[in-house]
């Protein structure tokens, strides 16, 4: 090979590398204007500092089935931290083997959502924690019984005192605060997408970059944005074309049950997409088990566009880049019950409140 040919190849290669780097930077700039990386740690929520003693207490409460009337169901039952903070079933199974009305979203990164539950009826994690504890189809407990249980266990009384102080720290409200404090640790930073946002061009594959570009250009990012790639606002399911009744059940009108406003019929909080590859099945109905199928349905229902097979593949590949480092959570050793601890009760509630709650956030 002649010297001028080699020089030409070297220059051409440099230009190609420079062009690729420029394209990556342009894509990164666009993405950073829409999304944000997950922080390594959350130290404050809604202006309230996260206290380590509350986190430690919440860690134990998260795994304690005695918060349920049956002593069989803990928060981790439906938000299993070993499988993405959900339970990987269509709808969660609660007290007396009752089925919940909606699919259970992940608890991971829930701290970054604008509100909790599919319909946003809980303003924050503290309010959300109170729902499953009392819902007849979930843990089916009462504030009085929960407080009696916790007060009957001396170690818990001491830990509530340490975490909250005051004359009567053992309350269901403080239990919810402790659970919320623990949930602030359930975050998944350092996903390939986060590393790309921070400047690592090699964090995403070529196909994932194509998927990110499509995710922005086709309009997916209009609803799924922010640090949690969703969870920030409410949208109708079926903006352009309503899915079939198997995917969008006619009797679940979403946010309408909260606001009683006609325009909120079949409106739901945009699902947060962090770790989405770990948490099938999908949608509030839990009817779709394949992520590629879910992407295709969203293209049709929300964007009015039949995505091509290669586009579905690319967007799905990008969604896989949203899986971050999973929280390292040890199994706590719980304090023993005492003779005064309320005994398990497996009886079904006399009345089930129709549509009273759904699992998770």
Secondary structure by P-SEA (a helix, b strand, c coil): ccaaaaaaaaaaaaaaaaaaaaaaaaaaaaaaaccccccccccccccbbbbaaaaaaaaaaaaccccccccccccccccccccccccccccccccccccccbbbccccccccccccccccccccaaaaaaaaacccccccccaaaaaaaaaacaaaaaaaaaaccccccccaaaaaaaaaaaaaaccccccaaaaaaacccccccaaaaaaaaaaaaaccccccccccccccccccccccccccccccccccccccccccccccccccccccccccccccccccccccccaaaaaaaaaaacccccccaaaaaaaaaaaaacccccccccccbbbbbcccccccccccccccccccccccc
